[in-house]
Each structure stands twice: as structure tokens, then as C-alpha cells.
């Protein structure tokens, strides 16, 4: 009985202590939430940096600048696009991952964010843990393009040429690990021929290489190449989408051209450093989605060959996880490597 009488006061004291501790935690959480909400109300009060992991002129850069202009109007702030090309976007991604989580340093991320998880043996950032998904706002398939001087006029011609001239063909891409790179690797595997991969720092130099004859073919998105196709500087053989795309209705799909399993697209998104306050993430997501509903901007994206998207941060988080899984299989099956 003495033991029981001794324990009861201690148990009561413990319960009160726990309740008091919970109250403190709840109060602290409330104060933090209020502070974050207040910060979001004032956001932005100085320029926002939008980092692009590719050189100027490519699809990612075009998407970033188009969105930044409209987004700045909506949030009443200044957005500066900064190009940090190299290492398949890893240089830019690493920079953003280590930036302050305050909403003032963002990344215009693309499919490479999901691909690099498997493609690179070592990364100094974690694609899931080090970023806060903000918004995914557009998607664009790739075109199979060749130099007009190359004696091929169809996908089957290119495959036949590659088989007849082993080791002669090479292809350019916007960088190691880009969807263009992996599309080329998949194409080689499915077509049963060989070609040497030549990586460049962005779509623009990769296209210039094909135009100048340094590379024979490439897979590049529509925004980067549409005008070059129309001017005759490049020849488009097919598109890597499930169906024909409105911006280039006369270009057949890879499947129509006789090659199955080549549905490869680039998506465009905004991510922030992990730990960025949720109210700021939500404010940015709402603004991005609003921007993509503006008729003029939406039409501009569609004309360039991008399909606008309007999704929540939660959707984007799951989408990214699914993409990491999907591209892991593609990287492994194509035996693509950058190390």
C-alpha cells in the first residue's frame, strides 16, 4: 500500500507535466504558423531568383522566362532568371538545395531532377529530401531531328543508315541525363544500331551541333526547335508523344513511324529548398497556376509545343516520386551512364 500511495502523486505530476508540455508545443506551433503566415503575406519584399540548370535559349530557359514575366505581375515582385548550366542540371540543383529556405531562391526543374537520381552514382543533394515541390506547370514531348544533309527522310531510313554505317552516327543532347540523352539511348537500343552520344550544356548548343554537322541527330523539345524546323535548318522525323501534337500536326509519332516504346516527355516545374514555409509554397503554387490560366501565356506555351498543367504541391510530390521510379527503369534498361 505504501508503494501505491507513493506512486499516485508521481503519476499525477507526470500527467500534468505532459499536458503542460503539450500546451507549450501547441503554443509554439501556433506562433510559428502565425509567423510563417505573416511572412507569406509580405512575400516577396525583394527579388526572387529563378535558377535554370541549362544554358540560355533552350526549352527550360524559354519556359522559365515566359513564366517569370507573368508570375512577377501576379505576386507583385521581381523575378530574375539565372542560368547555372552544367552536369545535367546538377550544378543548378545543388545551388538551390543549399540556398536559404525563404522562397527567394527557386529552381526551374525538369525531368532531369527525376532522372539524375539513378543516372549519377553520387549526388551532393537528394531530389526528394532537399526540395519542396511547388508546382508542375507544363509538359513537352521531344522531336527526333536530323541534319537535312543526312540522306534520311524517315525514322526507318535513319535506323537503316545507322545499321549500314556502324559507329559513324552520333547524336547531341542538352546534357548527360536529360530526356534527350535517354531518348537517344532508347532509340539506339530499340532500333538496334549504334551512335555516339555528345552532351552539350543546353538545347541551343545541341541544336547548333546538328545544324553545323557536328552531330547527325538529336531529340529536342518543340520550344527549342520549332522555328529551326520551319526555316529548313533541321528536319523533323517524328515526335515522342502518344499522339500527334497540335503545334506540329504534320509530324508523325514514333509509333506511327514504326518505333514503339518511345513516349518520352520533358516536364517543367518549380521547386524550392526543403523547409520553405508552407504558406509561401502555397502562395507560389496558386500564383503559378493562375499564370498558366492566363489566355495569352497559355496560348504562347501551346504554340511552342508545351501542354500547360495546373496541379497542387501534393500532386507534384507524388508525380516526382513516380517519375523517379519510371526513369530508374529506363536508365537501367538503356545502360545510360555519365560516370
Rosetta silent file (secondary structure, phi, psi, omega in degrees, C-alpha in Angstrom):
SEQUENCE: XXXXXXXXXXXXXXXXXXXXXXXXXXXXXXXXXXXXXXXXXXXXXXXXXXXXXXXXXXXXXXXXXXXXXXXXXXXXXXXXXXXXXXXXXXXXXXXXXXXXXXXXXXXXXXXXXXXXXXXXXXXXXXXXXXXXXXXXXXXXXXXXXXXXXXXXXXXXXXXXXXXXXXXXXXXXXXXXXXXXXXXXXXXXXXXXXXXXXXXXXXXXXXXXXXXXXXXXXXXXXXXXXXXXXXXXXXXXXXXXXXXXXXXXXXXXXXXXXXXXXXXXXXXXXXXXXXXXXXXXXXXXXXXXXXXXXXXXXXXXXXXXXXXXXXXXXXXXXXXXXXXXXXXXXXXXXXXXXXX
SCORE:     score description
SCORE:     0.000 S_00000001
   1 L     0.000  -38.957  179.211    0.000    0.000    0.000 S_00000001
   2 H   -59.521  -39.091  179.950    2.847    2.357    0.787 S_00000001
   3 H   -64.817  -39.772  179.851    4.168    1.837   -2.703 S_00000001
   4 H   -64.923  -43.574 -179.702    0.777    2.621   -4.232 S_00000001
   5 H   -65.395  -31.127 -179.551    0.377    5.824   -2.211 S_00000001
   6 H   -73.216  -31.803 -175.571    3.851    6.860   -3.273 S_00000001
   7 H   -79.057  -36.070 -173.722    3.165    6.322   -6.967 S_00000001
   8 H   -56.873  -47.799  178.164   -0.129    8.136   -7.292 S_00000001
   9 H   -61.230  -37.187  179.937    1.227   11.653   -6.726 S_00000001
  10 H   -65.658  -40.276  179.233    4.057   10.964   -9.153 S_00000001
  11 H   -64.581  -40.856  178.773    1.633    9.788  -11.811 S_00000001
  12 H   -63.363  -42.422  179.089   -0.490   12.857  -11.337 S_00000001
  13 H   -63.334  -39.864 -179.472    2.522   15.098  -11.582 S_00000001
  14 H   -63.238  -43.323  179.923    3.651   13.294  -14.745 S_00000001
  15 H   -62.607  -42.169  179.073    0.277   13.781  -16.430 S_00000001
  16 H   -65.139  -39.010  179.976    0.269   17.481  -15.604 S_00000001
  17 H   -64.018  -42.680  179.053    3.800   17.813  -16.912 S_00000001
  18 H   -63.071  -45.071  179.951    2.868   16.101  -20.151 S_00000001
  19 H   -62.365  -39.841  179.021   -0.212   18.293  -20.552 S_00000001
  20 H   -65.887  -41.311  178.339    1.852   21.398  -19.858 S_00000001
  21 H   -63.161  -41.141  178.334    4.478   20.276  -22.368 S_00000001
  22 H   -63.289  -38.609  179.240    1.822   19.656  -24.995 S_00000001
  23 H   -63.700  -40.651  178.244    0.389   23.098  -24.359 S_00000001
  24 H   -63.909  -42.114  179.214    3.807   24.634  -24.854 S_00000001
  25 H   -63.887  -43.323  179.270    4.297   22.708  -28.102 S_00000001
  26 H   -62.965  -41.630  179.720    0.875   23.724  -29.363 S_00000001
  27 H   -65.845  -40.936  178.811    1.534   27.348  -28.465 S_00000001
  28 H   -63.571  -42.462  179.076    4.922   27.208  -30.153 S_00000001
  29 H   -63.301  -39.223  179.952    3.394   25.668  -33.282 S_00000001
  30 H   -65.284  -41.653  178.877    0.717   28.348  -33.331 S_00000001
  31 H   -64.166  -43.575  179.234    3.311   31.106  -33.024 S_00000001
  32 H   -61.559  -45.779  179.932    5.407   29.523  -35.813 S_00000001
  33 H   -61.939  -39.752  179.891    2.364   29.169  -38.086 S_00000001
  34 H   -66.271  -40.027  179.571    1.390   32.775  -37.407 S_00000001
  35 H   -65.734  -42.056  179.240    4.919   33.958  -38.173 S_00000001
  36 H   -65.444  -40.117  178.884    5.024   31.952  -41.418 S_00000001
  37 H   -63.952  -40.230  178.939    1.632   33.294  -42.445 S_00000001
  38 H   -65.371  -40.063  178.788    2.801   36.828  -41.750 S_00000001
  39 H   -64.506  -38.530  179.782    5.962   36.229  -43.809 S_00000001
  40 H   -66.909  -35.361  179.092    3.849   34.888  -46.670 S_00000001
  41 H   -63.356  -35.954 -178.740    1.644   37.987  -46.565 S_00000001
  42 H   -86.438  -13.144 -176.020    4.714   40.194  -47.056 S_00000001
  43 L   -75.348  133.096   -3.355    6.293   37.861  -49.623 S_00000001
  44 L   -96.515  146.967  176.564    8.021   38.891  -51.786 S_00000001
  45 L  -114.557    4.395  170.137    9.667   42.047  -50.487 S_00000001
  46 L  -154.437  167.896 -172.645   12.850   41.667  -52.561 S_00000001
  47 L   -55.798  144.086  176.979   13.793   39.987  -55.877 S_00000001
  48 E  -100.880  136.290  178.505   13.288   36.249  -56.357 S_00000001
  49 E  -100.916  122.212  177.141   15.995   34.249  -58.126 S_00000001
  50 E  -108.193  108.092 -173.957   14.749   31.536  -60.513 S_00000001
  51 E   -88.660  131.218  177.026   17.670   29.222  -61.320 S_00000001
  52 E  -114.507  128.197 -176.113   17.774   27.326  -64.630 S_00000001
  53 L   -83.092   12.961  179.296   20.214   24.414  -64.908 S_00000001
  54 L  -127.576  167.023  178.376   20.725   24.872  -68.649 S_00000001
  55 L   -70.603  158.885  178.368   22.262   27.497  -70.931 S_00000001
  56 L   -60.297  147.337  174.298   20.100   30.350  -72.301 S_00000001
  57 L   102.654  -17.996 -179.374   17.950   29.643  -75.350 S_00000001
  58 L   -84.976 -179.944 -177.013   16.778   26.115  -74.604 S_00000001
  59 H   -60.524  -42.301  178.528   13.326   24.869  -73.668 S_00000001
  60 H   -63.069  -41.585 -179.705   13.885   25.169  -69.912 S_00000001
  61 H   -66.414  -42.686  178.389   15.175   28.708  -70.306 S_00000001
  62 H   -61.802  -46.128  179.816   12.255   29.704  -72.553 S_00000001
  63 H   -62.012  -41.829 -178.929    9.738   28.240  -70.112 S_00000001
  64 H   -62.585  -45.470 -176.216   11.406   29.977  -67.163 S_00000001
  65 H   -71.740  -36.120  176.370   11.404   33.401  -68.777 S_00000001
  66 H   -65.106  -46.163 -179.097    7.833   33.160  -70.027 S_00000001
  67 H   -67.978  -43.519 -177.147    6.559   32.077  -66.628 S_00000001
  68 H   -57.984  -40.080 -178.706    8.702   34.538  -64.665 S_00000001
  69 H   -63.055  -45.683 -179.208    7.304   37.505  -66.571 S_00000001
  70 H   -74.295  -37.538 -179.167    3.673   36.587  -65.854 S_00000001
  71 H   -64.348  -37.487  179.418    4.381   35.392  -62.333 S_00000001
  72 H   -61.077  -36.782  178.500    6.027   38.694  -61.413 S_00000001
  73 H   -66.170  -40.490 -175.190    2.805   40.522  -62.300 S_00000001
  74 H   -71.125  -42.707 -176.796    0.690   38.228  -60.151 S_00000001
  75 H   -93.277    0.899  178.790    2.825   38.308  -56.999 S_00000001
  76 L    55.900   50.109  179.417    3.814   41.976  -57.496 S_00000001
  77 L  -143.080 -179.843 -179.532    7.512   41.202  -57.297 S_00000001
  78 L  -109.098  128.008  179.544   10.673   40.996  -59.348 S_00000001
  79 E  -119.325  122.811 -178.832   11.874   37.600  -60.629 S_00000001
  80 E  -107.027  122.830  177.567   15.378   37.249  -62.045 S_00000001
  81 E   -85.620  125.938 -178.355   16.189   34.194  -64.193 S_00000001
  82 E  -123.223  121.921  179.773   19.725   32.960  -63.569 S_00000001
  83 E   -88.386  124.924  176.246   21.348   30.277  -65.746 S_00000001
  84 L  -130.560   73.651 -175.969   23.678   27.843  -63.971 S_00000001
  85 L   -74.938  161.155  173.760   24.332   25.140  -66.595 S_00000001
  86 L   127.464  148.807  176.393   26.428   22.026  -66.208 S_00000001
  87 H    54.209   40.707  176.225   26.466   18.415  -65.012 S_00000001
  88 H    61.655   36.042 -178.719   22.995   17.661  -66.335 S_00000001
  89 H    82.870   -1.176 -176.886   21.411   20.426  -64.176 S_00000001
  90 H   -66.839  -30.501  178.771   23.176   19.181  -61.022 S_00000001
  91 H   -64.343  -48.482  178.957   25.133   22.405  -60.597 S_00000001
  92 H   -66.797  -41.514 -179.082   21.979   24.494  -60.502 S_00000001
  93 H   -63.392  -42.848  179.546   20.063   21.958  -58.411 S_00000001
  94 H   -63.121  -40.468  179.643   22.840   21.740  -55.828 S_00000001
  95 H   -61.410  -45.494 -178.925   22.976   25.524  -55.572 S_00000001
  96 H   -69.009  -40.200 -179.300   19.241   25.798  -54.907 S_00000001
  97 H   -58.779  -29.653 -177.679   19.228   22.868  -52.460 S_00000001
  98 L   -99.231    7.003  178.875   21.764   24.731  -50.310 S_00000001
  99 L   -84.442  163.271  179.949   20.050   28.105  -50.504 S_00000001
 100 L   -62.108  134.793 -179.352   18.034   29.642  -47.695 S_00000001
 101 L   -81.925   64.397 -176.000   14.512   28.148  -47.487 S_00000001
 102 L  -120.864    3.764  178.823   12.787   31.508  -47.653 S_00000001
 103 L    87.809    2.145 -177.166   11.182   31.441  -51.101 S_00000001
 104 L  -102.286   -2.702  171.596   13.707   33.789  -52.680 S_00000001
 105 E  -131.263  114.654 -177.345   15.768   31.127  -54.462 S_00000001
 106 E  -122.567  163.552  177.477   13.792   28.737  -56.653 S_00000001
 107 E  -121.176  132.004  169.414   14.677   26.182  -59.305 S_00000001
 108 E   -85.128   97.134 -175.253   13.114   25.743  -62.713 S_00000001
 109 E  -100.953  152.299 -179.538   13.416   21.968  -62.607 S_00000001
 110 E  -129.566 -165.071 -177.912   12.652   19.479  -65.326 S_00000001
 111 L   -57.514  -24.736  179.698   12.626   15.727  -65.851 S_00000001
 112 H   -58.055  -28.708  179.661   16.372   15.672  -65.164 S_00000001
 113 H   -60.488  -37.530  178.906   15.579   16.038  -61.455 S_00000001
 114 H   -81.653  -36.415 -177.582   13.998   12.571  -61.526 S_00000001
 115 H   -67.800  -43.024 -172.627   16.469   11.037  -63.972 S_00000001
 116 H   -63.676  -21.601  178.015   19.649   12.053  -62.169 S_00000001
 117 H   -56.254  -38.606 -179.714   18.709   10.061  -59.074 S_00000001
 118 H   -97.763  -35.548 -173.871   19.602    6.895  -60.985 S_00000001
 119 H   -65.290  -37.734 -178.285   21.886    8.229  -63.704 S_00000001
 120 L  -100.945  131.672 -179.710   24.518    9.622  -61.332 S_00000001
 121 L   -69.875  -32.590  179.957   26.157    7.333  -58.806 S_00000001
 122 L  -133.566  127.799  175.047   26.854   10.231  -56.460 S_00000001
 123 L  -126.235  144.012  178.182   24.870   13.432  -55.999 S_00000001
 124 L   -93.511   22.479  173.238   25.511   16.084  -53.369 S_00000001
 125 L  -150.421  160.702  177.540   21.782   16.647  -52.950 S_00000001
 126 L  -110.338  121.678 -174.552   18.687   14.472  -52.515 S_00000001
 127 L   -61.965  -23.403 -179.659   15.970   15.064  -55.117 S_00000001
 128 L   -99.159  -50.815 -173.818   13.236   14.289  -52.597 S_00000001
 129 L   -75.099  -27.367 -173.285   14.566   15.379  -49.190 S_00000001
 130 L   -95.230    1.181 -178.934   16.324   18.592  -50.256 S_00000001
 131 E  -131.552  151.159  174.803   13.477   20.183  -52.209 S_00000001
 132 E  -107.686  112.288  178.492    9.965   21.395  -51.583 S_00000001
 133 E   -63.209  125.866 -178.673    7.727   20.704  -54.615 S_00000001
 134 E  -103.667  -57.036 -177.608    5.964   23.945  -55.517 S_00000001
 135 E  -161.876  143.530  169.468    4.277   23.473  -58.896 S_00000001
 136 E  -112.115  124.228 -166.865    4.450   21.482  -62.113 S_00000001
 137 E  -123.728   -7.946  178.722    3.163   23.696  -64.887 S_00000001
 138 E  -163.535  159.475  178.682    3.884   22.251  -68.354 S_00000001
 139 E  -140.618  141.933 -178.292    4.918   19.164  -70.285 S_00000001
 140 E  -143.448  130.598  176.100    6.533   18.854  -73.705 S_00000001
 141 E   -76.430  170.998  178.063    7.431   15.844  -75.889 S_00000001
 142 E  -105.496  153.977  175.616   10.682   15.647  -77.855 S_00000001
 143 E  -107.286  142.490  172.420   11.220   15.686  -81.604 S_00000001
 144 E   -88.949  114.128 -175.086   13.651   13.449  -83.461 S_00000001
 145 E  -118.822  145.428  177.005   15.633   15.888  -85.600 S_00000001
 146 E  -132.492  161.379  172.378   18.358   15.357  -88.193 S_00000001
 147 L   -69.863  129.038 -178.376   20.636   17.497  -90.291 S_00000001
 148 L   -55.641  -23.112 -179.570   18.875   17.982  -93.665 S_00000001
 149 L   -77.719  -16.005  177.710   22.090   16.933  -95.439 S_00000001
 150 L   -69.892  131.259 -174.443   21.910   13.485  -93.859 S_00000001
 151 L   -75.927   57.171  176.948   20.469   11.128  -96.514 S_00000001
 152 L  -138.624  142.597  179.501   17.437   10.090  -94.467 S_00000001
 153 L  -127.955    5.882  179.028   13.823   11.234  -94.641 S_00000001
 154 L  -152.780  168.401  178.642   12.149    8.922  -92.136 S_00000001
 155 H   -63.051  -42.250  179.535   12.808    7.122  -88.876 S_00000001
 156 H   -64.330  -34.512  176.043   13.219    3.823  -90.698 S_00000001
 157 H   -62.042  -43.802 -177.908   15.752    5.484  -93.035 S_00000001
 158 H   -64.780  -42.724  178.713   17.790    6.679  -90.032 S_00000001
 159 H   -63.118  -44.307  179.563   17.780    3.239  -88.433 S_00000001
 160 H   -63.101  -39.574  179.337   18.796    1.609  -91.721 S_00000001
 161 H   -64.705  -42.658  179.722   21.570    4.182  -92.192 S_00000001
 162 H   -62.566  -38.993  179.211   22.847    3.533  -88.677 S_00000001
 163 H   -70.801  -34.437 -178.430   22.972   -0.221  -89.279 S_00000001
 164 H   -78.502  -19.636 -179.165   24.679    0.221  -92.646 S_00000001
 165 L  -128.198   68.821 -176.753   27.308    2.576  -91.194 S_00000001
 166 L   -57.572  130.508  177.910   28.238    1.148  -87.780 S_00000001
 167 L    80.514   -2.722 -176.820   29.960    3.604  -85.482 S_00000001
 168 L   -86.502  -36.276 -175.544   29.539    6.543  -87.853 S_00000001
 169 L   -76.820  147.811  169.647   26.473    8.257  -86.372 S_00000001
 170 E  -138.492  159.732  179.255   26.495   10.478  -83.325 S_00000001
 171 E  -135.786  146.500 -179.682   23.758   12.371  -81.539 S_00000001
 172 E  -100.067  161.456  175.158   23.688   15.508  -79.418 S_00000001
 173 E  -148.271  169.966  179.370   21.667   16.259  -76.312 S_00000001
 174 L   -77.418    3.621  178.218   21.002   19.105  -73.898 S_00000001
 175 L   145.734  152.967  178.069   23.223   17.350  -71.379 S_00000001
 176 L   -60.413  128.521  179.855   24.036   13.981  -69.901 S_00000001
 177 L    92.044   -5.727  177.995   20.968   12.596  -68.182 S_00000001
 178 L   -72.740  164.513  177.291   18.492   14.823  -69.984 S_00000001
 179 H   -61.780  -30.933  178.135   15.397   13.279  -71.564 S_00000001
 180 H   -63.961  -42.572  178.620   17.066   13.968  -74.911 S_00000001
 181 H   -61.543  -50.649 -176.611   20.073   11.880  -73.897 S_00000001
 182 H   -69.831  -30.874  175.123   17.962    8.971  -72.674 S_00000001
 183 H   -62.505  -41.686  178.010   15.655    9.193  -75.687 S_00000001
 184 H   -63.530  -41.958  179.322   18.738    8.755  -77.872 S_00000001
 185 H   -64.852  -41.705  178.212   19.939    5.790  -75.823 S_00000001
 186 H   -64.401  -42.110 -179.603   16.495    4.160  -76.006 S_00000001
 187 H   -60.041  -44.434  177.008   16.285    4.804  -79.735 S_00000001
 188 H   -58.144  -46.301 -177.105   19.631    3.077  -80.290 S_00000001
 189 H   -65.814  -46.990 -178.426   18.524    0.083  -78.257 S_00000001
 190 H   -68.498  -39.330 -178.157   15.100   -0.253  -79.894 S_00000001
 191 H   -77.250  -19.416  178.231   16.466    0.442  -83.386 S_00000001
 192 L    74.638   36.046  176.958   19.368   -1.976  -82.998 S_00000001
 193 L  -137.304  172.631 -177.717   22.156    0.366  -84.142 S_00000001
 194 L  -114.834  149.610  177.098   24.970    2.294  -82.517 S_00000001
 195 L  -158.367  144.833 -177.749   25.603    6.039  -82.214 S_00000001
 196 E   -89.117  131.741  179.215   27.929    8.115  -80.042 S_00000001
 197 E   -85.094  131.374  175.988   26.388   10.499  -77.527 S_00000001
 198 E  -121.873  105.970 -178.790   27.759   14.067  -77.438 S_00000001
 199 E   -81.642  143.774  175.637   26.412   16.091  -74.476 S_00000001
 200 L  -125.986  168.534 -179.656   26.115   19.887  -74.600 S_00000001
 201 L   -92.404   67.081  178.031   25.163   22.461  -71.981 S_00000001
 202 L   123.358  164.198 -178.501   21.610   23.077  -73.138 S_00000001
 203 H   -67.104  -39.435 -176.882   19.288   22.586  -76.088 S_00000001
 204 H   -57.649  -53.384  178.605   20.585   25.565  -78.074 S_00000001
 205 H   -66.392  -28.941  177.927   24.183   24.300  -78.472 S_00000001
 206 H   -67.003  -39.067  177.204   22.888   20.767  -79.058 S_00000001
 207 H   -69.324  -41.589  178.904   20.770   22.044  -81.951 S_00000001
 208 H   -58.815  -36.418  179.509   23.624   24.145  -83.303 S_00000001
 209 H   -63.533  -39.234  178.897   25.729   20.970  -83.391 S_00000001
 210 H   -71.622  -42.253  179.012   23.191   19.219  -85.633 S_00000001
 211 H   -60.770  -40.249 -177.528   22.777   22.266  -87.878 S_00000001
 212 L   -83.824   -5.233  178.643   26.554   22.552  -88.238 S_00000001
 213 L    88.577    3.615  177.344   27.074   18.838  -88.873 S_00000001
 214 L   -71.610  -27.995  177.238   28.930   18.091  -85.638 S_00000001
 215 L  -128.903  150.941 -177.165   26.071   15.748  -84.709 S_00000001
 216 L   -89.516  -36.022  179.107   23.796   13.739  -87.011 S_00000001
 217 E  -150.902  168.883  179.330   20.606   13.699  -84.981 S_00000001
 218 E  -158.883  160.354  170.758   19.093   14.765  -81.682 S_00000001
 219 E  -113.009  113.667 -176.911   15.961   14.571  -79.573 S_00000001
 220 E  -136.036  147.985 -179.663   14.925   18.086  -78.577 S_00000001
 221 E   -70.441  161.521 -174.782   11.661   19.591  -77.355 S_00000001
 222 H   -60.543  -44.285 -177.766    9.442   21.670  -79.624 S_00000001
 223 H   -54.390  -36.857 -176.882   10.046   25.110  -77.996 S_00000001
 224 H   -77.112  -24.600 -167.571   13.751   24.938  -78.790 S_00000001
 225 H  -120.848   -9.698 -172.559   13.436   23.708  -82.364 S_00000001
 226 H   -55.359  -48.364 -178.464   10.154   24.768  -83.976 S_00000001
 227 H   -66.214  -34.286  179.738   11.495   27.833  -85.784 S_00000001
 228 H   -69.375  -31.975  176.314   14.582   25.943  -86.949 S_00000001
 229 H   -70.168  -45.749 -178.515   12.349   23.250  -88.465 S_00000001
 230 H   -64.059  -30.988 -179.691   10.165   25.831  -90.186 S_00000001
 231 L   -83.543   -7.462  178.838   13.235   27.579  -91.620 S_00000001
 232 L    87.090    5.805 -179.361   14.567   24.303  -93.024 S_00000001
 233 L   -77.433  -19.715  177.444   17.708   24.233  -90.884 S_00000001
 234 L  -136.175  152.268  176.670   16.563   20.978  -89.295 S_00000001
 235 E  -112.790  125.142  179.003   14.419   18.065  -90.486 S_00000001
 236 E   -93.296  128.269 -178.716   11.903   16.567  -88.051 S_00000001
 237 E  -100.910  -34.301 -177.693   11.280   12.842  -88.461 S_00000001
 238 E  -166.817  169.601  179.065    8.954   12.070  -85.524 S_00000001
 239 E  -123.646  142.688 -175.631    7.666   13.147  -82.107 S_00000001
 240 L   -91.753   52.498  177.781    7.979   11.180  -78.852 S_00000001
 241 L  -124.268  165.770 -177.943    4.355   11.535  -77.734 S_00000001
 242 L   -70.073  -28.281  177.656    1.426    9.123  -77.637 S_00000001
 243 L  -142.591  167.552 -178.459   -0.396   11.143  -80.286 S_00000001
 244 L   -61.053  149.011 -174.512    0.376   13.967  -82.710 S_00000001
 245 L  -102.357  135.613 -176.908    0.932   17.355  -81.138 S_00000001
 246 H   -54.143  -35.365 -177.159   -1.146   20.442  -82.143 S_00000001
 247 H   -69.347  -25.362  179.290    1.919   22.673  -82.504 S_00000001
 248 H  -137.377   66.191 -171.516    3.425   20.324  -85.131 S_00000001
 249 L   -63.935  -20.396 -177.070    0.438   18.386  -86.534 S_00000001
 250 L   -89.774   -2.934 -179.205    2.243   17.087  -89.629 S_00000001
 251 L   -94.840  121.825 -177.682    4.980   15.305  -87.705 S_00000001
 252 L   -70.870  158.900  174.531    4.162   11.611  -87.024 S_00000001
 253 E   -75.793  163.989  177.917    4.632    9.938  -83.649 S_00000001
 254 L   -61.340  -36.428 -179.803    7.471    7.481  -83.174 S_00000001
 255 L   -67.447  -39.417  175.546    4.923    4.675  -83.050 S_00000001
 256 L   -61.508  -31.930 -179.781    3.410    5.810  -86.360 S_00000001
 257 L   -82.453    1.174  175.896    6.947    5.728  -87.720 S_00000001
 258 L    99.466    7.987 -179.054    7.285    2.117  -86.615 S_00000001
 259 L  -119.330  112.507  179.998    9.108    2.512  -83.284 S_00000001
 260 L   -93.558  157.734  176.513    7.202    1.594  -80.112 S_00000001
 261 L    82.642   20.487 -177.994    8.164    2.443  -76.532 S_00000001
 262 L  -115.783   37.576  177.232    9.437    5.950  -77.267 S_00000001
 263 L   -85.413   91.533 -174.985    6.915    8.060  -75.331 S_00000001
 264 L  -125.276  121.223 -178.503    9.404   10.476  -73.730 S_00000001
 265 E  -127.242  157.413  173.777    8.434   13.945  -72.499 S_00000001
 266 E  -105.268  131.723  174.502   10.040   16.799  -70.609 S_00000001
 267 E  -112.128  154.059 -176.474    8.085   18.395  -67.786 S_00000001
 268 E  -119.220  135.565 -174.641    8.693   21.805  -66.290 S_00000001
 269 E  -149.216  172.037  174.274    8.304   22.644  -62.627 S_00000001
 270 E  -120.965  127.850  172.953    9.244   24.921  -59.746 S_00000001
 271 E  -126.420  153.939  179.025   10.915   23.583  -56.618 S_00000001
 272 E  -121.903  164.241  176.352   12.185   25.411  -53.530 S_00000001
 273 E   -60.117  144.755  178.055   14.743   24.435  -50.885 S_00000001
 274 L   -57.833  140.970 -179.133   13.391   21.995  -48.293 S_00000001
 275 L    95.751   -4.079  175.792   11.983   23.780  -45.270 S_00000001
 276 L   -60.943  130.069 -177.004   10.458   26.644  -47.234 S_00000001
 277 L   -52.786  135.563 -177.288    7.371   27.709  -45.232 S_00000001
 278 H   -57.524  -39.385  177.721    4.198   26.048  -46.487 S_00000001
 279 H   -58.670  -35.046  177.983    2.282   29.355  -46.753 S_00000001
 280 H   -72.512  -40.589  176.528    4.929   30.625  -49.185 S_00000001
 281 H   -59.135  -46.782 -179.502    4.853   27.342  -51.128 S_00000001
 282 H   -64.084  -38.568  179.531    1.052   27.562  -51.350 S_00000001
 283 H   -65.350  -42.769  178.670    1.194   31.207  -52.407 S_00000001
 284 H   -65.785  -42.775  179.866    3.671   30.410  -55.180 S_00000001
 285 H   -60.246  -45.537  179.530    1.656   27.389  -56.329 S_00000001
 286 H   -61.475  -40.668 -179.032   -1.506   29.450  -56.551 S_00000001
 287 H   -68.794  -40.949  178.810    0.321   32.157  -58.496 S_00000001
 288 H   -63.529  -46.257  179.240    1.913   29.679  -60.932 S_00000001
 289 H   -61.991  -37.795  177.298   -1.445   28.001  -61.581 S_00000001
 290 H   -65.397  -41.672  179.550   -3.047   31.397  -62.116 S_00000001
 291 H   -59.986  -40.455 -176.932   -0.310   32.353  -64.556 S_00000001
 292 L   -76.564   -5.280  174.217   -0.897   29.194  -66.591 S_00000001
 293 L   -98.713   -7.529  177.351   -4.604   30.027  -66.933 S_00000001
 294 L   -66.381  121.150 -173.755   -3.887   33.430  -68.448 S_00000001
 295 H   -50.576  -44.789 -176.389   -5.094   33.056  -72.071 S_00000001
 296 H   -65.892  -45.245 -179.685   -2.137   34.820  -73.669 S_00000001
 297 H   -68.601  -41.960  179.587    0.529   32.869  -71.746 S_00000001
 298 H   -59.466  -43.068  179.011   -1.326   29.582  -72.132 S_00000001
 299 H   -65.656  -37.311  179.458   -1.548   30.098  -75.897 S_00000001
 300 H   -62.781  -43.926  178.283    2.135   31.001  -76.043 S_00000001
 301 H   -63.393  -44.249 -178.776    3.062   27.763  -74.308 S_00000001
 302 H   -64.658  -39.653  178.475    0.796   25.717  -76.576 S_00000001
 303 H   -63.445  -31.530 -179.588    2.192   27.377  -79.694 S_00000001
 304 H   -82.415   -8.547  178.782    5.677   26.452  -78.541 S_00000001
 305 L    98.189   22.216  177.723    4.665   22.832  -78.049 S_00000001
 306 L  -111.710  135.749  176.928    4.120   22.758  -74.295 S_00000001
 307 E   -94.789  113.421 -178.810    0.957   21.413  -72.692 S_00000001
 308 E   -61.855  147.721  177.703    0.038   23.632  -69.676 S_00000001
 309 L  -131.928  150.472  177.100   -0.651   21.965  -66.312 S_00000001
 310 L  -136.093  100.417 -175.570   -2.347   23.175  -63.123 S_00000001
 311 L  -136.972  163.629 -178.804   -1.632   20.981  -60.122 S_00000001
 312 L   -84.925  164.169  174.827   -1.151   21.162  -56.342 S_00000001
 313 H   -59.437  -35.723  179.760    2.144   20.716  -54.443 S_00000001
 314 H   -64.542  -42.192  177.135    0.801   17.369  -53.176 S_00000001
 315 H   -61.571  -46.052 -177.519    0.173   16.163  -56.731 S_00000001
 316 H   -62.814  -37.729  179.539    3.644   17.274  -57.804 S_00000001
 317 H   -61.052  -46.193  178.906    5.248   15.479  -54.844 S_00000001
 318 H   -68.749  -40.439  179.182    3.646   12.149  -55.830 S_00000001
 319 H   -58.248  -45.085 -179.511    4.316   12.806  -59.527 S_00000001
 320 H   -62.239  -43.078  178.907    8.028   13.319  -58.811 S_00000001
 321 H   -61.736  -41.862  178.592    8.212   10.078  -56.819 S_00000001
 322 H   -65.888  -38.564  179.812    6.525    8.192  -59.673 S_00000001
 323 H   -66.852  -37.957  177.617    8.871    9.757  -62.237 S_00000001
 324 H   -60.096  -42.269  178.935   11.940    8.736  -60.236 S_00000001
 325 H   -66.238  -45.435 -177.902   10.683    5.145  -60.329 S_00000001
 326 H   -63.327  -46.244 -176.756    9.820    5.255  -64.054 S_00000001
 327 H   -73.219  -23.840  175.392   13.124    6.771  -65.156 S_00000001
 328 H   -59.819  -42.778  179.454   15.091    4.362  -62.966 S_00000001
 329 H   -64.632  -44.849 -178.246   13.816    1.545  -65.176 S_00000001
 330 H   -63.983  -44.628  178.950   14.594    3.462  -68.395 S_00000001
 331 H   -60.839  -46.093 -178.356   18.127    4.358  -67.282 S_00000001
 332 H   -66.511  -41.879 -178.738   18.867    0.790  -66.253 S_00000001
 333 H   -70.940  -30.585 -179.648   17.414   -0.789  -69.405 S_00000001
 334 H   -86.005  -10.673 -177.776   19.218    1.647  -71.718 S_00000001
 335 L    59.539   29.379  177.711   22.508    1.228  -69.825 S_00000001
 336 L   -68.188  144.324 -179.309   22.928    5.008  -69.947 S_00000001
 337 L  -152.345  147.775  176.507   25.839    6.342  -67.917 S_00000001
 338 L  -124.094   -8.639 -177.605   27.609    9.611  -67.251 S_00000001
 339 L   -89.625    0.000    0.000   30.194    8.444  -64.721 S_00000001
